[in-house]
Amino acid sequence: MPLPLYLLAVAVFAMGTSEFMLAGLVPDIAQSLDVSVGNAGLLTSAFAAGMIVGAPLMAALARRWPARTSLLGFLLVFAVAHVVGALTTSFPVLMITRMVAALANSGFLAVALSTAVTLVAPDQKGRALAVLLSGTTMATVAGVPGGAVLGAVLGWRAAFWAIALLSVPAAYGVVRGIPARAGTAPRGALAGLSLRGEIAQLAMPKLVLVMLLAALVNAATFATFTFLAPLVTGTADLGELWVPVVLVLFGVGSFAGVNLGGRLADQHPGVVIGAGGPLLLLGWVALAGLAAQPVALLLLAFVQGTLSFALGSTLIARVLYAAAHAPTMGGSYATAALNVGAAGGPVVAAATLGTGAGDLGPVWASGFLVAVALLVALPFRRFIAPRVGRSDSMTVKEQS
């Protein structure tokens, strides 16, 4: 894989850390800015909303700019938003900085996804996506725990400063690694496609279907990931120090899953979907039944992280394949699918906490979401993941 892909992954790592680290900083922020924990928690919702809305808007804004210009611009805005957030004593200002950072993050990821697939051969989109998303998975492994520790020792503002500083080498990597003339649209007939034409691709059943499936699987992932702490300290009756251990295990699994999915998504997507989907469902059921057993909880945290991201990254790769006629907007469609799931999953999971399922409610919610995805996907398996050399090579004909 080309070096620029790994440089883009560094930036995705910084942005992923910013997105996920807030969960461990909310109490400190609430006390520092004299707001309730509930209100401080809205910072997470604001970021998620900014990611969902921002992906298509920012991609549309930047579609005629060179990729390097767009990526660098989004990174600088992202860094400045964190500097302002670290300095402010006003909660409304902090809320605005989170929304701005989310817009920049979504724009960067949308352009990066579209750019990544232009840096590799047409049949290597899955592998390129795996490299890029490894930055996100590493954020769950190292960035989020690191941000939580930094916030606990030096305060939440130090975590914001760290993200701003981490953006500097990421920006340098973009400048050095992305060719000045690189753009998100390929040369040739597709380069002249209008924005309206790219948006019209959203009417294609195949694209809508894979976006829906990607959102459902990602929602299942974040439904349980968001509420792993109660499982550890409540259901399994482990100490609080075990929470980061379980989070890291899930993160290591997600890193393994992204790389596994990247190796199979291009040549054998049907295998990942047909085998990985049922295994993922069985894993959530097993976790719901065995979460009280510490060893089982630790093992299944790794397994479910692996399966979730192997299946999820494969489906996101299918979004990029299905969006072949939207060369500059396809990355935003993939980003939107990811973040609809990331925002919706915890909402569904939270609704189960007040039921008889208790702390296991989010796990059952994850299983339900994957079951829905399987019911939708299995009848259309060949449509979603055709054999190599057939539909992917015929995408232009299908969408004409």
C-alpha positions as CSV (number, residue, x, y, z in Angstrom):
1,M,0.0,0.0,0.0
2,P,1.3,3.5,-0.8
3,L,2.9,5.6,2.0
4,P,0.3,8.4,1.7
5,L,-2.4,6.0,2.9
6,Y,-0.5,5.5,6.2
7,L,0.0,9.3,6.5
8,L,-3.7,9.8,6.1
9,A,-4.3,7.1,8.8
10,V,-2.3,9.2,11.3
11,A,-4.7,12.1,10.8
12,V,-7.7,9.7,11.1
13,F,-6.1,8.4,14.4
14,A,-6.0,12.0,15.8
15,M,-9.6,12.6,14.7
16,G,-10.8,9.3,16.0
17,T,-9.2,9.9,19.4
18,S,-11.0,13.3,19.6
19,E,-14.3,11.7,18.7
20,F,-14.1,8.8,21.3
21,M,-12.1,10.3,24.2
22,L,-14.9,12.6,25.3
23,A,-16.7,9.7,27.1
24,G,-14.0,9.7,29.7
25,L,-13.8,13.5,30.0
26,V,-17.5,14.4,30.5
27,P,-17.5,14.5,34.3
28,D,-14.5,16.7,34.4
29,I,-15.9,19.1,31.8
30,A,-19.2,19.3,33.6
31,Q,-17.5,20.3,36.9
32,S,-15.1,22.7,35.2
33,L,-17.7,24.6,33.2
34,D,-20.5,24.3,35.9
35,V,-23.0,22.4,33.8
36,S,-24.7,19.1,34.5
37,V,-23.2,15.8,33.4
38,G,-26.2,15.3,31.1
39,N,-25.6,18.6,29.4
40,A,-21.9,17.9,29.1
41,G,-22.9,14.6,27.5
42,L,-24.6,16.6,24.7
43,L,-21.1,17.4,23.4
44,T,-20.9,13.8,22.1
45,S,-24.3,14.2,20.4
46,A,-23.2,17.5,18.8
47,F,-20.1,15.8,17.4
48,A,-22.1,12.9,16.0
49,A,-24.6,15.2,14.4
50,G,-21.9,17.3,12.9
51,M,-20.3,14.1,11.4
52,I,-23.6,13.0,9.8
53,V,-24.5,16.3,8.4
54,G,-21.0,17.4,7.6
55,A,-19.9,14.5,5.5
56,P,-22.0,15.3,2.4
57,L,-21.9,19.1,2.9
58,M,-18.1,19.3,3.2
59,A,-17.5,16.8,0.4
60,A,-19.7,18.9,-1.9
61,L,-17.9,22.0,-0.9
62,A,-14.5,20.6,-1.5
63,R,-15.3,18.4,-4.6
64,R,-13.6,20.8,-7.1
65,W,-10.5,21.4,-4.9
66,P,-7.3,19.3,-5.1
67,A,-7.3,16.6,-2.5
68,R,-4.3,18.0,-0.7
69,T,-5.8,21.4,-0.3
70,S,-9.0,20.0,1.1
71,L,-7.4,17.6,3.5
72,L,-5.0,20.2,4.8
73,G,-7.7,22.8,5.2
74,F,-9.9,20.4,7.1
75,L,-7.0,19.4,9.4
76,L,-6.2,23.0,10.2
77,V,-9.8,23.9,11.1
78,F,-9.9,20.7,13.2
79,A,-6.8,21.8,15.1
80,V,-7.9,25.3,15.6
81,A,-11.3,24.1,17.0
82,H,-9.4,22.1,19.6
83,V,-7.2,25.1,20.6
84,V,-10.3,27.3,21.1
85,G,-11.9,24.5,23.0
86,A,-8.9,24.1,25.3
87,L,-8.9,27.8,26.0
88,T,-12.6,28.6,26.5
89,T,-14.4,28.9,29.8
90,S,-17.9,28.9,28.1
91,F,-19.8,25.8,27.6
92,P,-21.7,27.1,24.5
93,V,-18.4,28.0,22.9
94,L,-17.1,24.5,23.6
95,M,-20.3,23.1,22.1
96,I,-19.7,25.1,18.9
97,T,-16.0,24.0,18.7
98,R,-17.2,20.4,18.9
99,M,-19.6,20.9,16.0
100,V,-16.9,22.7,14.0
101,A,-14.4,19.9,14.7
102,A,-17.0,17.3,13.7
103,L,-17.6,19.2,10.4
104,A,-13.9,19.3,9.7
105,N,-13.5,15.6,10.7
106,S,-16.3,14.5,8.5
107,G,-15.0,16.5,5.6
108,F,-11.5,15.1,6.0
109,L,-12.7,11.5,6.2
110,A,-15.0,11.9,3.2
111,V,-12.3,13.3,1.1
112,A,-9.7,10.8,2.5
113,L,-11.9,7.9,1.6
114,S,-12.5,9.1,-1.9
115,T,-8.8,9.9,-2.3
116,A,-7.6,6.6,-0.9
117,V,-9.2,4.6,-3.6
118,T,-7.5,6.7,-6.3
119,L,-4.1,5.8,-4.8
120,V,-4.5,2.0,-5.4
121,A,-5.7,-0.3,-8.1
122,P,-9.5,-0.4,-8.8
123,D,-9.7,-3.9,-7.2
124,Q,-7.9,-2.9,-3.9
125,K,-10.5,-0.5,-2.4
126,G,-11.0,-2.8,0.6
127,R,-7.3,-2.9,1.4
128,A,-7.0,0.9,1.1
129,L,-10.0,1.3,3.3
130,A,-8.5,-1.0,5.9
131,V,-5.3,1.1,6.1
132,L,-7.3,4.3,6.5
133,L,-9.7,2.9,9.1
134,S,-6.8,1.4,11.1
135,G,-6.3,4.9,12.3
136,T,-9.8,4.8,13.9
137,T,-9.2,1.4,15.5
138,M,-5.8,2.5,16.9
139,A,-7.6,5.4,18.4
140,T,-9.7,3.0,20.5
141,V,-6.6,1.0,21.4
142,A,-4.2,3.8,22.4
143,G,-5.7,7.2,21.8
144,V,-8.9,6.9,23.9
145,P,-7.2,5.4,27.0
146,G,-4.3,7.8,26.6
147,G,-6.7,10.8,26.4
148,A,-8.6,9.5,29.5
149,V,-5.3,9.2,31.4
150,L,-4.1,12.6,30.3
151,G,-7.5,14.1,31.3
152,A,-7.4,12.4,34.7
153,V,-3.8,13.6,35.4
154,L,-3.7,17.1,33.9
155,G,-7.4,17.9,33.3
156,W,-9.6,17.7,30.2
157,R,-8.0,20.8,28.6
158,A,-4.7,18.9,28.3
159,A,-6.4,16.2,26.2
160,F,-7.7,18.9,23.8
161,W,-4.2,20.4,23.5
162,A,-2.8,17.0,22.8
163,I,-5.2,16.5,19.9
164,A,-4.3,19.9,18.5
165,L,-0.6,19.0,18.7
166,L,-1.2,15.6,17.1
167,S,-2.7,17.4,14.1
168,V,0.6,19.0,13.3
169,P,2.5,15.9,12.2
170,A,-0.7,14.7,10.5
171,A,-0.8,18.0,8.5
172,Y,2.9,17.5,7.6
173,G,2.1,14.0,6.4
174,V,-0.7,15.3,4.1
175,V,1.6,18.0,2.6
176,R,4.5,15.6,2.1
177,G,2.5,12.5,1.1
178,I,-0.4,13.7,-1.1
179,P,0.7,14.9,-4.6
180,A,-0.2,18.5,-5.2
181,R,-2.3,17.6,-8.3
182,A,-4.1,14.7,-6.7
183,G,-7.8,15.1,-6.7
184,T,-10.7,13.0,-5.5
185,A,-12.2,12.5,-9.0
186,P,-10.5,10.3,-11.5
187,R,-9.6,11.6,-14.9
188,G,-11.8,10.7,-17.8
189,A,-15.5,10.6,-18.3
190,L,-16.4,10.5,-14.6
191,A,-14.4,13.6,-13.8
192,G,-17.0,15.9,-15.5
193,L,-19.9,14.4,-13.5
194,S,-22.0,17.1,-11.9
195,L,-22.8,17.3,-8.2
196,R,-26.4,16.7,-9.1
197,G,-25.4,13.5,-11.0
198,E,-23.4,12.3,-8.0
199,I,-26.2,12.9,-5.6
200,A,-28.5,11.1,-8.0
201,Q,-26.5,7.9,-7.3
202,L,-28.3,7.8,-3.9
203,A,-31.3,6.6,-5.8
204,M,-29.5,3.4,-6.8
205,P,-30.9,0.4,-4.8
206,K,-27.5,-1.2,-4.4
207,L,-25.9,1.9,-2.9
208,V,-28.8,2.5,-0.5
209,L,-28.8,-1.2,0.5
210,V,-25.1,-1.4,1.4
211,M,-25.3,2.0,3.2
212,L,-28.2,0.7,5.3
213,L,-26.3,-2.5,6.1
214,A,-23.2,-0.6,7.1
215,A,-25.2,1.7,9.3
216,L,-26.9,-1.3,11.1
217,V,-23.7,-3.2,11.7
218,N,-21.9,0.0,13.0
219,A,-24.9,0.8,15.2
220,A,-24.6,-2.7,16.7
221,T,-20.9,-2.1,17.3
222,F,-21.3,1.2,19.1
223,A,-24.5,0.1,21.0
224,T,-22.4,-2.2,23.2
225,F,-19.0,-0.4,22.9
226,T,-20.6,2.7,24.5
227,F,-21.9,0.8,27.5
228,L,-19.0,-1.7,28.0
229,A,-18.1,-0.1,31.4
230,P,-21.4,-1.2,33.2
231,L,-20.8,-4.7,31.9
232,V,-17.3,-4.8,33.4
233,T,-18.1,-3.2,36.8
234,G,-21.7,-4.4,37.1
235,T,-22.4,-7.6,35.3
236,A,-18.9,-9.1,35.6
237,D,-18.2,-7.4,39.0
238,L,-14.7,-6.4,38.1
239,G,-12.9,-3.3,39.4
240,E,-12.9,0.0,37.4
241,L,-9.3,-0.6,36.4
242,W,-10.6,-3.5,34.2
243,V,-12.7,-1.1,32.1
244,P,-9.7,0.2,30.0
245,V,-8.4,-3.4,29.7
246,V,-11.7,-4.5,28.1
247,L,-11.8,-1.4,25.9
248,V,-8.2,-2.1,24.7
249,L,-9.1,-5.7,24.0
250,F,-12.1,-4.5,21.9
251,G,-9.8,-2.0,20.2
252,V,-7.1,-4.6,19.4
253,G,-9.8,-6.9,18.0
254,S,-11.2,-4.0,15.9
255,F,-7.7,-3.4,14.5
256,A,-7.4,-7.1,13.6
257,G,-10.8,-7.1,12.1
258,V,-10.2,-4.1,9.9
259,N,-7.0,-5.7,8.5
260,L,-8.8,-9.1,8.1
261,G,-11.7,-7.4,6.3
262,G,-9.2,-5.4,4.1
263,R,-7.6,-8.6,2.9
264,L,-11.0,-10.2,2.0
265,A,-13.3,-7.3,1.1
266,D,-12.0,-7.0,-2.5
267,Q,-11.8,-10.6,-3.5
268,H,-14.2,-12.5,-1.1
269,P,-16.8,-10.0,0.2
270,G,-19.5,-12.7,0.1
271,V,-17.5,-14.9,2.5
272,V,-17.1,-12.1,5.0
273,I,-20.8,-11.1,4.9
274,G,-22.2,-14.7,4.7
275,A,-19.9,-16.2,7.4
276,G,-19.0,-13.1,9.5
277,G,-22.6,-11.9,9.9
278,P,-24.0,-15.0,11.6
279,L,-20.8,-15.4,13.7
280,L,-21.2,-11.8,14.8
281,L,-24.8,-12.4,15.8
282,L,-23.9,-15.5,17.7
283,G,-21.1,-13.6,19.4
284,W,-23.5,-10.9,20.8
285,V,-25.8,-13.7,22.0
286,A,-22.9,-15.4,23.7
287,L,-21.8,-12.1,25.3
288,A,-25.3,-11.5,26.7
289,G,-25.3,-15.0,28.2
290,L,-21.7,-15.1,29.5
291,A,-20.9,-11.5,30.4
292,A,-21.0,-12.3,34.1
293,Q,-17.9,-14.6,33.6
294,P,-14.8,-12.4,33.5
295,V,-12.8,-14.7,31.3
296,A,-15.6,-15.0,28.8
297,L,-16.1,-11.2,28.8
298,L,-12.5,-10.5,28.1
299,L,-12.3,-13.1,25.3
300,L,-15.6,-12.0,23.7
301,A,-14.6,-8.3,23.8
302,F,-11.7,-9.2,21.5
303,V,-13.7,-11.5,19.3
304,Q,-16.6,-9.1,18.8
305,G,-14.3,-6.2,18.1
306,T,-12.7,-8.4,15.4
307,L,-16.0,-9.6,13.8
308,S,-17.7,-6.2,14.0
309,F,-14.9,-4.3,12.2
310,A,-14.2,-7.1,9.7
311,L,-17.9,-7.0,8.6
312,G,-18.3,-3.3,9.0
313,S,-15.2,-2.4,7.0
314,T,-16.2,-4.8,4.3
315,L,-19.6,-3.2,4.0
316,I,-18.1,0.3,3.8
317,A,-15.8,-1.0,1.0
318,R,-19.0,-2.1,-0.8
319,V,-20.4,1.4,-0.4
320,L,-17.3,2.7,-2.2
321,Y,-17.7,0.1,-5.0
322,A,-21.4,0.9,-5.4
323,A,-20.7,4.6,-5.5
324,A,-18.3,4.3,-8.4
325,H,-20.3,6.9,-10.3
326,A,-19.9,9.4,-7.4
327,P,-16.1,9.7,-7.3
328,T,-16.0,12.8,-5.1
329,M,-19.1,12.1,-3.0
330,G,-18.7,8.4,-2.5
331,G,-16.5,8.9,0.5
332,S,-19.2,11.1,2.1
333,Y,-21.8,8.4,1.7
334,A,-19.5,5.9,3.4
335,T,-18.8,8.4,6.2
336,A,-22.5,9.2,6.7
337,A,-23.3,5.4,6.9
338,L,-20.6,5.0,9.5
339,N,-21.8,7.9,11.7
340,V,-25.5,7.2,11.4
341,G,-24.7,3.9,13.0
342,A,-22.3,5.4,15.5
343,A,-25.0,7.9,16.6
344,G,-28.0,5.7,16.4
345,G,-26.6,2.6,18.1
346,P,-26.1,4.2,21.5
347,V,-29.6,5.7,21.4
348,V,-31.1,2.3,20.8
349,A,-28.9,0.8,23.5
350,A,-29.7,3.5,26.0
351,A,-33.4,2.8,25.6
352,T,-32.9,-0.8,26.8
353,L,-31.1,0.2,30.0
354,G,-34.4,0.9,31.8
355,T,-35.9,-2.5,30.8
356,G,-35.6,-5.9,32.6
357,A,-32.4,-6.6,30.6
358,G,-30.5,-4.0,32.6
359,D,-26.8,-3.7,31.8
360,L,-27.2,-6.5,29.2
361,G,-29.8,-4.5,27.2
362,P,-27.2,-2.9,24.9
363,V,-25.7,-6.3,24.1
364,W,-29.2,-7.7,23.2
365,A,-29.7,-4.5,21.1
366,S,-26.5,-5.2,19.2
367,G,-27.7,-8.7,18.5
368,F,-31.1,-7.4,17.3
369,L,-29.5,-4.9,15.0
370,V,-27.2,-7.5,13.4
371,A,-30.2,-9.8,13.0
372,V,-32.0,-7.2,11.1
373,A,-29.0,-6.6,8.9
374,L,-28.8,-10.3,8.2
375,L,-32.5,-10.6,7.3
376,V,-32.0,-7.7,4.9
377,A,-28.7,-8.9,3.5
378,L,-28.9,-12.6,3.0
379,P,-31.6,-12.6,0.3
380,F,-29.5,-10.1,-1.7
381,R,-26.1,-11.5,-0.9
382,R,-25.0,-11.9,-4.5
383,F,-26.3,-8.5,-5.3
384,I,-24.4,-6.9,-2.5
385,A,-21.2,-8.9,-2.9
386,P,-21.0,-10.3,-6.4
387,R,-18.2,-12.5,-7.5
388,V,-15.0,-10.8,-8.5
389,G,-15.0,-9.9,-12.2
390,R,-18.7,-9.7,-12.5
391,S,-20.7,-6.8,-11.0
392,D,-17.8,-4.7,-9.8
393,S,-16.4,-4.6,-13.2
394,M,-19.9,-3.9,-14.6
395,T,-20.8,-1.1,-12.2
396,V,-20.8,1.5,-14.9
397,K,-23.2,-0.5,-17.0
398,E,-25.5,-1.2,-14.1
399,Q,-25.7,2.4,-13.1
400,S,-26.0,3.9,-16.5
